[in-house]
Amino acid sequence: MRRLLLLPLLVLAGAAAGGGVVPVAARSAFACAAGGPAATLPFCRRSLPARARARDLVARLTRAEKVRLLVNNAAGVPRLGVAGYEWWSEALHGVSDTGPGVRFGGAFPGATAFPQVIGTAASFNATLWELIGQAVSDEGRAMYNGGQAGLTFWSPNVNIFRDPRWGRGQETPGEDPAVAARYAAAYVRGLQQQQPSSGRLKLAACCKHFTAYDLDNWSGTDRFHFNAVVTRQDLEDTFNVPFRSCVVDGGAASVMCSYNQVNGVPTCADAAFLRGTIRRRWGLAGYIVSDCDSVDVFYSDQHYTRTREDAVAATLRAGLDLDCGPFLAQYTEGAVAQGKVGDGDIDAAVTNTVTVQMRLGMFDGDPAAQPFGHLGPQHVCTAAHQELAVEAARQGIVLLKNDGRALPLSQATARRAVAVVGPHAEATVAMIGNYAGKPCRYTTPLQGVARYAARAAHQPGCTDVACAGGAQPIAAAVDAARRADATIVVAGLDQKIEAEGLDRASLLLPGRQAELISSVAKASKGPVILVLMSGGPIDIGFAQNDPKIAGILWAGYPGQAGGQAIADVIFGHHNPGGKLPVTWYPQDYLQKVPMTNMAMRANPAKGYPGRTYRFYTGPTIHPFGHGLSYTSFTHSIAHAPSQLTVRLSAAAASTSTSLNATSAAARHPRAAVRVAHARCEELRMPVHVDVKNVGERDGAHTVLVYAAAAPPSEARDGSGAPVRQLVAFEKVHVAAGGTARVEMGIDVCDGLSVADRNGVRRIPVGERSLIIGELTHTVTIALEQLGL
């Protein structure tokens, strides 16, 4: 914005949703109050479809009244009993007051602050993602009932974390399209809790920022002036994948267009994107909103249109419904007067937004009498929600290194002195990342360790996270480590290093943090454990290769209870099972990839190495999906077909062109059939994997299933196919010595298809490899023989 584990989790969810109806101070009715000026009008009749009600209301408004509904701080229509409404509320990982729609204070002093999204994504647990959404939904609706929040929350951020320097990568589910897509759908379902029969919503989610937005401010280029040059291939199989899932699988009520241009056109003025892709192709049943001041940005900063009225016409005719900012309220009537837009353009936009308000119950009279009207202050910061925040933080912690099984620290060590040093040892605000609200409470890393250790000695080692200059108290931290029986160093980044509007210039730790860590490790007489807080990856090669540093944990930005979760892992109360949702590159990778180069695929002729694990094959500090455990797991395939046959859809099979193409494809060694021509509903491949815990501790394990060409060299045959691609994943808890079966299904048209250079998805004929841990399974894909 420019301005201004599974079973315990299900039990927690039930606790969060339960409880009797407790009277709360209800807000005044938004509209259609009994006895009000519009109570008998059709738009107040609940029995009518939401869109019909919206059309009735819009038909009763003057042009001036409608224009004032085109912006986030929509004006009221007193003559019809309609109050003003602020559309901009945020709930990225908890209800947040980043936007003006949420106010903390009074009966709502705070809300549960869950881990930042990048850390939650590291759990690879879709059940957890939806449960967090449900908890946030309870708290958001409760605050709405109390008059301190809206019902339209502009979350989640599902952009692909393409470049490791991006300051907002922390807000996303990571670099993989399949993970981001599944996260998007799960979190949206949790937030909205849509009723299948009526389409009624508890809250309205918004997936942002469409599309190819992942640069804020780097080396003289900012998001307000950046033209992202993106191939149709990369749009189809990378950047647009999570947004499609948001709309198609999650049923999101809204999509937000971004600041940047894509191939020379501002996304908020691109009719092919807004009307063509989002509405017609994906079937959005909701509204499209601009990122804040985006319309003014493409007029004033990008100079895309000659006049302000041209900007109004460009965005409304492209399909924008709501402007976060005042631009449309100021200049739309002028655009009508100049004949650049008509009343029909305005009506269409307002109808889309009002329809969502109808689905939220905002025109159903007294909110206290509605299905979620009982939610109030007692449903915010509940014990169940706070325990869910702890569990989410635990599940997102990734064990990067554990030499000599130094972790977990023994009970004998806990009974002695433990030094807790580093700039994040007493972290509070830093733990919740950006787009956060006011937490219920904090547990710092030092407080968490103190619950286990007999004596916890603290020295910061750095005056702040920047750790710059010669006056850093490193010597005191070294002395504390020398005296202790174990040392925990809590280091990393914060919002002064990576944030919205602030991309990184380096992957190294800031200032003298590396010096602090190495000095402490050298002096310590006991095991040294390094804990890292960050959103983006860090080049910690020095620590990885230091034999004095026995264990390394990455905690993301772990939320309000981060300190408790970190200590639970260090002292063995929780067995870590997180996996990295991004590749951790070495520092020299940055010299080969300007942030402004949007290409995902490698170009060896130009020395361009490609991006993310799907296309980059060079050295890493840690690969995507890396994460150790205190136990060990093995896999065996219980069931997976060795051959699949792709059948043509009825429409494709009825045309001679498709028959001839399919016949020729069946004989070609590198043939592929368009996904649009296949009977995709029949193409779901079952994969059943038995996971055995061969260690001595219970633990959670994520089964990751990758697809790759067979042989792998075919991934570099010029087609642009990924080297490998995650096609399925599931988290499972397995007792020590036990075995659990994980049953997954691979959507062949999605997971095993490849986007060609024109952005057309095709299913390749021939052998494909499925890689599951140490196993490789080969499946042969054939085309049905028609007319041969």
N, C-alpha and C positions, 0 to 999 in steps of 0.2 A: 504494500500500500504506500502510495506516495505521500499522502497527507498524514498534516499533523504527524499348578499345571491344570490340566483341563478339568478334571472332576472338581478339585477345589474351586476353580474359577466359576464353574457352573453353580456351585453352591453359593458362592459370593453373589453371583448375578441374581439368584433367587432372593437372597436377603435384601439386595438393593431394591428389588422391585416390590417386595412385600410390604406389609404394614397396613394398618387401618387408615381410614379417611380422617385426616386431622384438619380442622378448620384453619384457614389462613386468611390473612387480609388480602382480599381479591382486588385486582386492579379494576379500574373502570372499564366497562364494556367497550370494545373497539367499535362495534357497529351493531345495528339491529337489536338494540336493547328493547325490552318490552315497554311499550308505550312511547317509544322514540319516533322520530319523524319518518322512518323508513320501515318500521316493523311489519307493515302489511304489504310491502312491495315484493316483487318476485325475487330480487337478489337476496332477500332475507329468508327465503323458503328453503329449508334444509333438504326437502324432498327432491328438489331439482338438481340436475348435474352441476358440478362446480363451474364448468365452462359456460353453461347457459346462464347461471347466476352472474358470472363475471360480465358477460355480454350485456345483460340487462342493466347492470350498474353503469358500465361504460357508456351505454346509449343515453343515459340520463345526465351525463356530465357535459359541461361546456368545454370548448377547446382549451380555454385558459386553465380550467380545473384539471383536465387531462395532462396538459403539459407539466403541471407541477407534480404530477405523479411519475414522471420519467426519471426522477433523481432519487438518490438514496434517502435523503431527508424529505420524504414525500409530505406534501401539505395535506391538511385535512379538508373535508367538504362538510362544514357544519350544517348546511341546510339539509343534508341527508344523514346526519348523525355519524359521519365518518371522521374519526380522529386522524391526526397526522401519525406517520409511522417512520421510524428509522430502520432501514433495511440492513445496515452494516453492523453485524455482530460477528464475533470470531470464536471458534472452538477447536483449534488445531489439535490440542492435547489436553483439553480442559476448557471450561468457560473462561474467556479472556476479555479484559477490558481494553484491548488494543483498538477496537473500533468503538464508536460513540454509542452503539446500541446497548452496551453493558455498563452498569454502574455498581461497583461494590460499596458496601457500607450498610449501616443499620442492621436489618435482620439477615443480610447476606454479606458478611465481612470478607468472605473468600470462597473459593471453590477448589475442588480436588485438582491438583496439578500432577498429571500423569507424565511419564517420561516423554521427552521430545521424540517426534515420530521416527527419526532414524534409529533410535535405540529400541523402540517398540518393534520396528521392522526386523531387528536382529533376532527377535524371538522366533520368527518364521511360524507364528501361531495365529492363524486366521480366526480361531475361536476367541482368543484374547483380544484381537483387534475389534471384533464386533462387540464384545462385552464392555470394552472401554467406551465405545460409541454409545452404548445403552446407558452407561453411568453418566456420561456427559449430557445425554439427552434428558435424563431425570433432572439434573441440576440446572440445565438451561431452561427447561419448561417451568421448573419451580421458580426461577428468578423472573421469568416472564409473568407468571401469576402474581408475583409480588411487585410488578411494575419496574423491574430493574434490568430487564433484558428484552430483546426481541425474540422472534421465532425463526428468523432467517440467518443462518450461521454460514459464513463464507469459508468453509473448510470442507474437505481436506485439500492440501497441496499435493498434487500427484505428478508434478513434473519429474522427469528423469534426471537423476544426479549424474550428469554426463561428464563434468569436469571436476576434479578433486578440489579445485580452488573456490568453487562457488559458495558464497557466504550463506545462501539459503538452502544448501543441500541438506542441512540438518532438519528442515521441515518436511522432507520427502521420505518415501519408503526405500530410497536407494537407487541403484543403477540398473536394476533388472526390470524389463517391462512386465514380465509375468508376475513378479512379486508386487510391483506397484499396482498392477491391475487388480490383483486379488485383495490387496490392502484397501484400495479405493472402494471396491464393492462392499467389503465387510464393514468398514467404518461408516460408510453412507447408510447401509442397512441399519446399523446400530443407532446412528443419530436419528434417522427419520422414522423408524418403526412403522413403516407404511402399512395400512390396512389393505389387504389384497382386494377385497370386494368393492370398497368405496374410494380407494386412493387417498384416504385421509392421512395426514402427516402429523407426527408429534413435533418434529422440527423439520426445517427444510435445509438440506445440505447444499453445498456449492463446490464443484470441483474446479480447481484453478492450477495454473494459469495457462489457458489454451492459446498457443502451443509453441513448442520449441523455445521455451523461456528458461534459460539457465545461465544468464550472465547479468550481473547487477552493475558492477563498476570495476573494470579491469583495464589497466594500462591505457587510460585515456578514452576508453569506450564505455558508455553507460547504457542502461536498459532503455532509456528514453529516446536514444538515437540509433540503436542497434538494428541492423537488418540481418536477420538470421537466414543465410542461404542454405537451404535444406533440400535434399533430394526427395523425390516422391517415395523412394524406397525407404529412406530413414524415417520419413513421416509415418509410413504405413506400419513398419515393424518395430519402431522404437517410440517416437515422441507421442503419437496419438493413441497408443495401445491403452494406457491407463484411463484416458478420458472416455474411450469407448466403453470400457468396463464400468466406469462410474455411471454412465447413462444406461447402458443396455442391461448390465447385471445388477447394479446397485439401485437403479431407478432414481438417480439424483434429480432433485427439483431444479437445479441450476448449474450452469457452467459460466466461468469467468474468462473473458478474453484478456490477453496480456498487453503489455506496453510495446513490445518489440514488433517490428515488421517481420514477415516471413516472405522471402523472395520478392521484396519490394512493396508489399501491401501490409498496412497495419492489420493485425488480427481482428481488431474491433471494427474494421471496415471491409472485411473479406467475406463477401456473400457466399463464395464457394465453401468456406469454412463454416460460417454460422448457419446459413440456411441450408447449404448443400450437405455438409458432413454431419453437423450436430443435430439439426432438426430432421432433415429428410432421411439421411442414411441411418442414423442411430435412433431416431424417433424421440428426441427430447420432449417430454411433456412438462414443460416448465418455462423458466425465463433465462435469458442470457444477459449477464451484467458485465460492465467494463471494470477493469482494474481502475483504481481511483485516479481520476483526472486523465484517463487514457484518451478520451476524445479530444480534450484540450491538448494533450501531448502530440497527437498526430497532426493537429493543426499548427500549434505554436512552435513545437520543437522539431518535428519531422517535416513540416511544411508540405504535407501530403495534399492538402486542398488549398485553393486560392482564398476562399472566404470561410468565415465561421459557419455560414448557412450551408455551404457546400459540405462541410464536415458533418453537420447534422444530417444532411441527406445521405451522405456516404454511409454513416453508421446505422441509421434507421432502416434504410433499404437493404443493408447487408444482413439485418436481422437482430440488431441489438435491441433489448427491451428496457434496460435500466442503466442509467449513467451514475456511477459513483463519482459524484462531483456535480457542480452547478451548471455545466455547459448546456445541456439540453433544455433545462428550465429557462435559461437566458436567451437562447437563440432559435428555438424551434418555431415559435410563432413568426419570427422573421423569415425563416425558411419556407413556411407555408405561404406567407404573403408574396414571396418571390417565385412561387410555383415550383420549388425544388422538392418539396414533400407535400403529401396530402393528408387529409384527416384520416384516411384509411391506414396510413403508415403509423400514425399515432395510436389509433384504436387497436391495431394489432399488437403493438408493444404493451399497452396498458392492460389489454385483455389477458396477455400471458402472465403478467405479474399479479394481477388481481385473482386470477384462477388459483395460483399458488396460495394466496392468502385465504381463499375460500377453503382449500384443502386443509389448511392449518386450523380452521375453525374460527377465524378472526371475524367472520360475519355471522356467527351463530349465537350472538348475545353474550350473556354473562360467562366469562371464562371459568368461574368457579363451578358452574353446572355442567361443564364439558368433561369428556373422558379423563383428562389429565388435570382437572381442576383441583384435585386434592393435594397436588404436589406443592410443597412449601419449604420454608427454611430447614425443617427437620429432615428433608431429603437431600440436603447439600452437606458435603463433608461428612457423610455417614461413616460409621466404622467399616462397613462393607466396602465402600468406595475407596477409603484410605488403605485398606488391606489389599484391594485390587491394584492400587498404585504401587505398593511395595512389591507385589508379585510380578507386575509388569516390569519393574526395574530389575528384579532378579533375573527374569527370563531374557532380558535384553543384554545382560552382561556377557561379554565374549572373553574367554580365556585364550589369550594369544600365545603364551609361553608358560611352561611348567617344568623346568629342568629338575631332574631328580625328585620329581613329585613333591616339590617343596610346599605346594598347596594341596589341601588346606593346611593352614598352620595348626600344629598340634595343640592339644589341651595343655601340655607341659609348657609350651611357649606362651600360651594365653595367661598362664599363672605367673608369668614374669613381666618384665618391662618391655613395652612395645613403643617405639618412636613413630609418631605420625607427623610427617613433614611434607612440605610442598605448598604451592600457592592455592591449591584447592582443598587443603586439609579441613578448613572450616567453611567450605562453600555453602552458600544458601541460594541467592538469586541465580548464580551461575548454573546451578543444577537444573533449572527449569527452562533454559534456552530462551528462544524468542517466541512471540505470539503466546505468551503465558499470561495468566491472571494473577490473583493474589492467593497463594496456597493456604490450605487449612493450617499447616504448620510445616516446619522443616526438621529433618534429621540430618545433621552434617556428617561427613565421613569420620571426623574425630569423635563425635557423639556415638556413632555406630560402633567404632572400635572399642570405645570405653565400656560398652556393655559387655564385651567379651574379655578384655584384657584386665589383669589385676592393676597394672599401672600403665597409663597412656601419656607419654611425654610428647609435648607438641612444640615444634618450631616451624615457622612458615618457610624459611629458606629464601623466599622472594617476597618483596613488598607487595607485589601484585602479579597477575598472570603475565604481563609484559616482561617482567623480570629484567629490566634494562638498567644499565648503568653500574657503576662500581660500588654503590652502597648497599648491595644486596646482602642480607644476613645469612649467607651460605655457611659461614664458619660455625654459627650456632646450631644449624641443622646437622652439620657433620658431627659436631660434638654430641648431639643427642643420639645420633645413630651409633656412635662409638660406644656409648654407655648402655644401649638397649640390647635386648636379646633377639629382636626382630625389628625391621624397619619397613614401614609402609610409606611410599612416596606418592602423593596425589597431585598430579600435574595435568597439563593440557592447555586447552584454548577457552575462550569465552567470547561474549558478544562484542568485545572491543577488537577481536582478531578476525572473527567471521560473523557476518550478520547481513540482514537486508541492507542493500546499498554498499556492502563492504566485502568484496572478494579478496581472497588471500593472494599474496605474491610468492609465498613459499610454503612448502610442506613440512618444514622443520619446526621444532618446538620454538616458541618465542624466546627472545633474549637469551638469558643465561640458564634457562631451565635444564638444558642438557648437561651443562657444567654442574649444576646442583645435583642432578641425578647420579652422574658418574662419580662425583666426589663423595656423596653419601654412600654409594655402593662400595667404593674402595675402603671407606673407613669402618663400615658396619661389621660387627663380629658375628652377626646372625644372618638369616635369610633376608633378602631385600625383595619387596614386592612393589612393582610399579603399577599404579592405577591411573588410567588416562581418561579425562573427560574431554569430549570434542564432538562436533557434528561431522566434520570432514576427516579424511584419513591423514595420518601423520607419518613422516619418514622417521621411524625409530630404529633404524638399522644399528645405531651405536648401542642401544639397550638390548636389542635382540641378540647381538653378538657378545655382550658382556657376560662372562660366566658368573660374575658376582651378583647379577640380577637374575634371581631364580624364577620369578613369576611376573607376568604382565597381564593385566586385565584392561579391557576397554569397556567403559560404562556409558558411552554416549553422554547425553545430558539427562541424568536418570530421574528427574522429577523431585517432588517434595520429600520423598522418602529415600532418596538416593544413598545417603550415608548408611542407612540400615541395610539396604540391599547389598551394598559393597561389602560390609562387614559380614553379612550372612554368608556370602560366597567365600571370603577369605578364611573364615573360621569353620567352614564345612557344614553350616546349617543348610545351605542350598548348594546343590551340585550344578555348576554352570552348564548351559546347553545352548547359548546364543551362537549365532554365526554372522560373520561380517556381511552386511548387505551392499558393500561397496569394495572395490579393489583398493588396496593400499599400495600406492606407487612409490618408487624412489624419487628423490628430489630431481634428478636429472631428466626424468620424464617430461617435466614442464618445459624444457628447452625445445622439445620436439612438437609440442601441441599448443599453438596459440588458442586462447579461450574463444576467439572469434571464429575459429574453424569448426563448423558444426558437423563435419563428416564423422560418422561412426566407424566406417570401414577403413581399414589400413590401406595406404598407398605406398608400397615399398619403393617405387620409382622416385617418389618425392621425399623419401625419408620420414613419411608420416606413419606412426605405429598403430593407429586406430585407438578406439576407446572402449572401455569396459571389458570384462572378461569375455564377452561374446566375440570381440574382434581383435583384442590386444593379446599378443602372445609373448611379450617381452618379460623382463625380470620384474618381480614385485617384492614388496616388503611382506605383504600377506595377500593371498588371493581372495577373491570373492568366495563366500561360503566357508572360510576358515573359522574354526572354533574348536577348542579342545574340551575335554570333560575330565572329571575325576575317576571315570570308569572307561571301559572300552566296549565298542559295539561291532558286531559283524552283520552282514546282510546275506540273505539267500532269496532267490526269486522263487516264490511259490507258484505264481501263475503269470504268464505273459504270452500272447500269441507270437508266433514266428512269422506269420504272413497275414497281410490285410489286403482286401480287394476294394478299390474305389469304384463305386457305381455312379453313373451319371444321373443327375436329376431328370425328372420327367421332361421338363422343358428342353434341356440340353440334348437329351437322347432323341427328341423328336425332330431335330434339325439335321440335315445332311452335312452341314458344315461341321457341327460338333462331332458327328459320327466319323467323318473323314479325319478330323483332327485327332480324335481319340485313337483311331486305327493306326495312324502314323505314329502317334506318341507311344503306343504299345510296342512298336518295333524299334524305337529310338533309345539308345543307352542312357541318355540324360533327359528323358522325357519328363513332362510334368503336366498335370491337369489343373485348370483354373478351379479355385475353391468355389467360385460362383456356379460352376457346372457340376459340382459333386453333391451327392446326397449326404450332407454333413450330419444330419440327424442320426444317421446309422453309423457314423464313424467315431466311435468312442472306444478307445483301446484300454482294456482293463490291465492293470499292473498291480500284482499283489506281492509284497515284500515282507519276509520274516526278519525281524530285527532281534538279535540276541545280545543281551548284556552279559559279556564275558568277564566283567570286573566284579569288584566286591562292594560297590555302592549302587543304590538305586539312582536312576538318572533319566533325563529327558533327551531325546535324540531327534534330530530333523533328518528325514529321508529326502534327499535331493535327487531328482531324476532329470538328467540332461539328455538332450538329443544331439547327435552329431552325424555328419556324413560318414559313410563307410565305403572305402577307407577315408580317414580324416583329410587326406590331401585334396579330396574332391571339394572341400569347403573353400579351397582357394583356386577353383577352376574358372574364376571370372564371373560367377553368378552372384557373388556378394553374399552367399549364405554365411551365417554365423559359424565360427569355429565350433562352438557348442552353444546350446540354448536350454535354459531351465524350462521344463515342460510340466513338472508336477513337484509338489513338496507337501509333506505332512509332518507334524510334530507328534511324537508318541512317548509316553512314559513307560519305562521298562524296569522292573525290579531286578536286583542283582541276581544273576544266574537265570533269569527268566527270558522268555521269548514273546514278542508281540507281533501280530500280523497287521500290516498297514495296507489297506486297499485303496488304491488310487485309480483314477480314470484319466486318460490323456485324450483331449479333444484333438483329433487328427487334423481337422481343417484349420485349427489354430496353432497347436503346438508343433506339428510336423510339416506345416507349410512354410514356404519361403517367399518373401516379397521380391518380385523382380525389379528391374530398374525403373519400370513404369508404376511401381507401387501396386502391382497386381499380385495377389497371393496365389501361389500354385503349390500343389502337392507333388513333390518329386517321386518318380517311379524308381524302384530299385531298393537297395539295402540302406537302412538307417541303423545307427547304433544308439542304444539306450545305455547310459552310463550311470550306475548307482553305486556310489562308493567305490569299492574295489572290483565291482562286477561290470561286465559289458554284455548286453543282450542284443542280438541282431534281429531286426524285423524286416521282412521284404514286402514292399508295397507294390501291388500290381493293379492294372486297370482292367475293368471288365472288357471282354472281347465282344465288340459290337460290329456287325457287318463284315466280319473276317471269314 
